[in-house]
Amino acid sequence: MQKPATEQAEKLEIYDTTLRDGAQAEDVSFSAEDKVLIAQKLDSLGVHFIEGGWPGANPKDIEFFRMVKTIPLKHADVIAFGSTRKASNTVRKDPNLHALLGADTKIITLFGKTWSLHVTDALGISLHKNLELIGDSIAYLRGKGRRVFYDAEHFFDGYKTNPDYALSTIRKAVESGAERVILCDTNGGAMPWEIREICGVVQRECGVPLGIHAHNDCEMAVANSLVAIEMGIQQVQGTINGIGERCGNANLCSIIPNLELKMKRQALTNTLSHLKDVSGFVTEIANLMPNKHQPYVGDSAFAHKGGVHIHAVLKNSATYEHIDPARVGNRQRMLISDYGGRSGLLDKIEAYGIMLSKNHVKVDELVHTLKERESQGYQFEGAEGSFELLMRKAMGSHTSSFRLLGFRVIVEKKQEDGSLLSEATVMVKVGDVVEHTAAIGAGPVNALDHALRKALEKFYPQLREVKLLDYKVRVLAANRGTESKVRVLIESGDHKDKWGTVGVSDNIIEATWQALVDSIEYKLLSKN
């Protein structure tokens, strides 16, 4: 008998499939060790279920299940994922089912065909035979002492094509012992109003708790998941940052805070403030570029650039922020630009411990300098290291740690099929001492970086801690072709901090030099 929605509301389940469905995203490849690290992070967040992978299809996943058994998890159950048996195999001789049992998880998620098109065209079997595959596969795993969740693949497409057959597949799963039936929008083409209507029908037909598994091909995965929860669905599946095949999966980094903060439904146990940390951790392990504009957890989610916005937010953050960013582990940021105006600039200046009145002459000078630099192509939004140096110079509180006397960069290729050789020579003056050094590198930027470090590290040994983390080049005024100005953004870091710096020139090496110098000067600020 179906339990009332009020009782289900107390038992909302977060099912993470980052390690399986998320790993199917283009440009993502997790090692078994990566997956263990992510599983531990997900467990600390407090998700209820972690889908570890498909042991019947991937040897790497077999290794993960072996490794994760040695790791004590406090909150989450690890789940093995796989398909119903092949039509040509009995359950006892099906390699996939045996691999699922070999993963040694308490729960197995089994997917089967719901859409008649897939049964006849993809599997090439009868509709009745497909029901047999679903029924005896689940019953076999149940007979081996496993709990089974059933993923009704392509359920919404199947229901729209042949509702009676789609419903018969989930009835067969329940009759055979499935504890959960997950309704999957596998192609990601369903609309929220369709989800609402179909979930209502299935709620009346199905005697076990339901789940929702949505893909994002129409940018509806989060909306479809929330609508399903509103209709009484108990389990919501998704991935961290929404990574997944094609356009991705439902994004748990949006779903979870929407559930807790907007729908007032408890999804985690007082760990929502860890969400941004988990998002960044998965991005880093997956070796992806962070989506800074991602809702809730993106760096730009609570960043303000327009002067009117900044002025209002400084008075009352609710004017332009729908939640307190700290609730999801994020923070408010005031961006420095020619749109920002005095309020944002003063807020930034005060953040560095410098207190000035709004009408102080130095504020006017800095606003003028900032606007002039940005008109030349400088951008300080991702280069707050360069902005702090600019500000301190304008305030007269910064003295350069060294002076450039000259540099030269040579790129040489001696043969058509030979490798490039990059060499940089730098001459700088530190105090009264002139230092002249040369270095080679993987490219001109790398060589210049090596030569500058080599010249300065004897005076400032702390520079050995600094690493160049990222390097971006943007062509400005591209209509001038190879004569166009370029903007170079460099991200640097040490064992405890990261900072961005910027340079602009019609020569890429000069722009790089400016950003490199600012990076080093920023690191040495504490010395000054």
N, C-alpha and C positions, 0 to 999 in steps of 0.2 A: 504493500500500500504506500502511495506517495506521501512523504512527510510534508507538513505545512511549511510554507516559505519562511515563516517566523523562526521555526526551529532550524531550518537550513542556514538561516542568516548567521547563526552562531558558529557555524562550522565551515566557513569559507576556506577553500584550499588553494594555495599558490603552487603551481606545478611548473617548474622551470625546465625548459628543453634546449637551453643554450648549448649544452655539450653534444647534442645530437642534431636537432633541426638547425640550431645556430651555426654549427660547424659545417653545414652544407652551403653557407653563404660563399659567394665568390670572394676570393682573396683571403679566406680564413682557413687556417690549418692548425689545429691543436695537436700537440703531442700528448701522449698518455700522461706525462708529468704535468703539462699545462692543465689538463682536464682535472687532475687531482687538486691542483692549487685553486682552480675556479670553484670546484665542488666545496672546498673548505670555506671559501669566501661566501658562497651562496648559503651554506649552513649557518655561518655567523649572522647573515642577514635574517635568517629565520624562515626561509621558504620551507614548505612541507614536503615537497617531492623534487628530486633531481633526476631527470632522465639522462642516464650516463652514456647511452649510445646503443648501437645495433651490433651485438656480438656475433650474429650470424652473417654479417656482411663485411666486417672490418676487423682485422687482427689487432689493430691498435686499440680498439674498444675492448677486446678480450683482455689485453694488458691493463687497461684502466680498471676494469672490474676486479682484477686480481689485486692491483695496488690499493684501491680504495677500501678494500676489506680490512686493511691494516691501519686505516685512519679512523679514529673514533669521531663520529659526527654527533652533535648534540640535539639537533632539531629535525633534520631531513632524512627521509628514506630515499636511498638510491634505487632507481628503477631501470631494468633492462627493457629494451624496445625491440620489437620484431614483428614479422608478419604471420598470418595464418599459414598452415601447411600448404605445400604445393599440391595441386590436384593429382599429380602422378605419384605422390608419396602417401603412405599411411602415417599416422602421428608418431608411431614408434620408430619409423625410419626417416623422419624428416630432419635434415641437418639443422635447419633454422631453429626448430623447437628444442633440439638437444643443446644447441649453443645458448639459447635463452636459459635453459635449466642450469647449464654449466656456469653461467654468470653468478649464480648463487645469490640472487636477490630475493627478498621476501615478496616483492610485487613485480609483476611483469605487465607491461603495456603491449597489447597485441592489436595490430590494425588489420582491418579486413575491408573488402569492397562493399560499398553501399549503393553506388550508382550503377544501374543496369548497363550503361554504356561501357563501363570498365570491365564488368563481368564478361560481357559477350565479345567486346573488341580487344581488350587488353589481355585478359586471362584466356579467352576463347573457350569458355565453359558455359554450362546452362545456369540459369538463375537458381535452380534447385540445388545444383552441385555446390554453388558458392555458399549456400546456407549450411551445407554439410561441413565445408571447410571451417566456417566460423564456429559452428557448434562443437565439433569434435576436437578442434584445436584448443578451445577454451576449457572444455571438459578434461582434456588430457593434462593440461597444466594445473588445473584445480586438483586433479587426482594425485598430482605430485606434491601437493601441499603449498602451492603458490596462490597468492591472491592475484586476481587479474583485473586490469582496467582495459576496456575495449575502445579503441579509436575507430569511430565510424567514419572512414575516409570518404571525402567528397559527399558528406551527408546532405548538405543543403542543395547542391546540384542534383543529387540523386532524388531528393524529396520533390523538387520542382518538376523533375522528369517523370517519376513513377513513385508517388507517395506511398502507395500500399507496399511496394517491394522494399523501399527504404526503411519503413517501419518494421517490416518483417525481419530484416537483418538485425535490428537492435533487440527485437523480441527474442530472437534465437540466441543472441549473446547473453541476455539476462537469464533465459532458461538454462543456459549451460554453465552459469556460475559467475558471470562478470559482476564485479562490485560497483563499477562506475562505467557509464557509457559517455564517451566524449564525442560531441557533435563537431565535426571538422569542416571548416570552410577551406578546403585544401587548395583550391584555385584562387582564393581570395577575391571572388567576384560578387559575393552577397552584399546586399544593402541592409542597413539597420532595421528598416521596417519589415524586411523579409525574415531577418533573424528573430525579431519579436514575435511575429506570427507563427513561425515554424516551431520555435522553442515552446510556445504556449501549447501547441498540439502535442509535442513530444512529452511535455510534463504530464499531460493527462494519460498518456499511453504507457509510460515507462515507470517501472516500480523500483528503480534504484536511482541514487543521486546522479546528476548529469554534469558534464564538463563542456567547456567551449575551447576550441583550438582554431584560431583565426589567422589567416595570412593577409598580407597588406597590399595586395596587388591593386586595389582601388583606394588605398589610403584610408581604409575603414576598419582595420583590425582592432584598434583600441576601442573605437565606438561600438563595433559589433560585440566585443567582449563585455563591455559595460552594460549594453542592452541585455545581453544574455544573463548576466548576473542580476540585473533588475527584475528579470522574469523568473528568478528563483534558481538559476543554475548555480551549483555549489562549487565547482572546480574551474579555475581559469588557468589556461596554459599560455606560455609565451616565453620570450627570451630577453636577456639583458640587452638593452639598447636596440631591441627589435631586429637583431641580425638574423639572417636566415636566407633560404633559397629565393631566388628571383628578387622580389621587392621586400622580402623580410617577413618576420612573424610579428604577432602582437607584442608591443613593447611593454615589458613589465615595469620599466622605469617610469612609464606614464600611467599604466593601469593601477599599480599599487598605490601611489599617492592619490590618484583620482578616487579609488575606493575608500581610502582612509579619510581624506580631507574633504572630499566633495559629497560622497555617498554615505559617509559616516559608518562604514563597514570595516571592522577590524580584519586586516589581512596579515599583519605581522605582529610581533609581540614587542612593542616599544623600540623597534630598531629602524624606523623610517629614516632617522637622521644619518644612517649609514649608507643610504641609497646612492648618493653621488660617488662615494668612495668605491662602492662595488662596480658602478658603471665605469669609472675610470680604470679600475683594475682589469676588467674584462677587455676594455679597449686596448690597454697596454699589452696584455697577454696575446690578444689576437693580432697585434701589430697593425692596428688600424689607426687612421687619423680620427681624433675625437670630433664628434659633431657638436660644435660649440653652440649651435642654435637649438639643440634638443630641449624640449620642455622639461622643466623641473631640474634636471641634472647638468644641462649644458652650461658652459662658462658664460654664455650670453643670456641665459634665461632670466637673470635679474640684473642685467647691465643696462645702464641708461646713458644716452648720448645727447639727445636734444636738450637745449637749455631750459625750455619750459618744463620738461619732464624732470630734469635734475632738481630744479628749483622747488617743484612740488614734492618730490620724493624726500628731499632733505627736511621738509616740514612734517610730512606724514607719508610713510612708505606705502600705505594702502592706496594712495592716489594712483600709482602705476604698478603695483605688485599685488597679485591675487592671493599670495600667501607669504608668510615669513620664510625666506629662503633657508634659514637654519633648520627648518622642520625636515627638509630632505638632504641636509648636509651641504647646502650651497651657500653662497654669500652674495650680498649686494655689491655691485661695482659701478663706479662713475667713470665713464670713458672720457678721455682727453681728446678733444677735437675742436675744430672751428665752429661746431654746432653747440658746443657745451656751455659757453658763457661763463660768467664770473662765479656762479654758485658751485658748479662742478669743479672749477679750477681751485677755488678756495678750499673746498672739501678735500681735494687731493693734496694741496699744500699742507693743510692741517694734519693729514695722515702721516706726513714726514716730520711732524713735531715743530712746524713753523707756523706761528700764529700771526696773521696779518688782518687788518681791517679791510672791508670790501673796497674802500676808496684809497688804499695805500698805493703810492706811485709805482711800486714794484709789481703790483698786480696788473696795472695798465701795461707796463713794459713786457711782462710775461705773456699777456693776452695777445699783444701785438706780435711778439716773436713767434708765438705758437701759430697764429693765423698766417704769418709770413712763411714759416716753414711748411705748413700744410699746403699752401698755394704752390710751393715748389715741388710737392709730391711726397713729403714726409707724412708718415702715418704713425701716430703714437698709441693707437688702441692696442696693438700687440707688441708694443715696444716701451713698456713703462720704465725699463732701465734707462733708455735714452731720455725719456721725459724727466725722470728724477735728476739726471745730470744737467739737462737744460735748465730746469728750475733752480738747481743749486748754483749754477753759473750765473743766472740772472740775479739771484739773491746775493751774489758775492761770497758764497760759503764753500766754493769748491775750487781747488787748485789742481791742475793736471799733474798726474804722477810721472809723466815723461813727455818729451817733445820729439816730434818726428823731424829728422834731418833729411830723410829720403828713403825710398824703397824702389825696387825693380823686380819685375816678375817676367820670367822667360818660359815660354812653352815651346818645346822643340820636338820635331818628328823627323828622324833621319832617313827613314825608308818608308815606302808606301804601306807595307804591311807590318811596320815596326810599331812599338808602343810609344806613347807620348811621354816626354820627360818634362816635369814642371819644377822650376827652381825659383826661389824668392830670396832676395837680399834686402836686409833692413838695416838702417842706421838710425839710432835713437839716442837721445841725451837724457840721462837721469841725474838730476843735480848737476854736477860739473863733469860727470863721467860720460864719455861717448862710447857706445857699444855698437859694433858692426858685425852682423851675423848673416849666415846663409843657411838655407834648408831646402830639401826637396820634399815633394808631397804627391799624393795621388792625383792632384789637379792644382790649378793655380791658387784656388782658395785655401786648400789644405796646406800648400807650401807656404803661403803668406802667413797663415795661422801659426805654423811651426816656427817660422823664422822670427816672428814677433814674440812668441812665447820664449824662444831660446834667448833672445836679447834681454828679456825682462825678468826671467825666473831667478837669476842670481841676485837681483835686487828685491824681488817680491816672490819668495818661494811658495806662498799660498796659491799662486797661479797654477801650480801643478795639479790642484784640485779641480780646476775648471775644465769642463768638456763642452764641445760644440754639439748640441743636441739636434738642432734642425736648421735648415738653410733654405730660404725661399727667395725667389726672384720674380718681380712683377714688372712687366714692361709698361711704362707710362707714355701716353701720347703715341700710340702705336702707328699712327699715320706717317710718322717720320722714319719708319723702317728701322734699319740698323743704327740710325742716329738717335733713336728714341732714348729718353731718360729711363733708367731702371731704378726700382726700389728694392733694396735687399733687406730682408728681415732675418735676424739670427736669434735663435733661442739657445742660451747657454745655461749651464747648471753646475753645481757642486754637490757635495754629499748632503746638503740640507736645503737648498734653494734653487729656483729657476728664474731666469729673467730674459726679457726680450730687448733687442736693440735694433736700430734702423740706420740705414745710410741711403742717400739718393745722389745719383750722378748720371751723366751721359756715358760714363765709363764704368762697367760692371766691377772692375777691380777696385776703383776708387770708392764706389758705393760699399763694397765689401770691407775695405779698409776702415771706413767710418764706423760701420756696425761692429767690427772686431775691436776697434779702439774703445768704443763705448762699453762693450762687453767687459773688457779688462778694467776700465776705469770704474765701472759699477762694482765689480768684485772688490776693488781696492778702496771703496768708499769708507769702510769701517776703519781703515788705516789712517785716513785723513781726519 
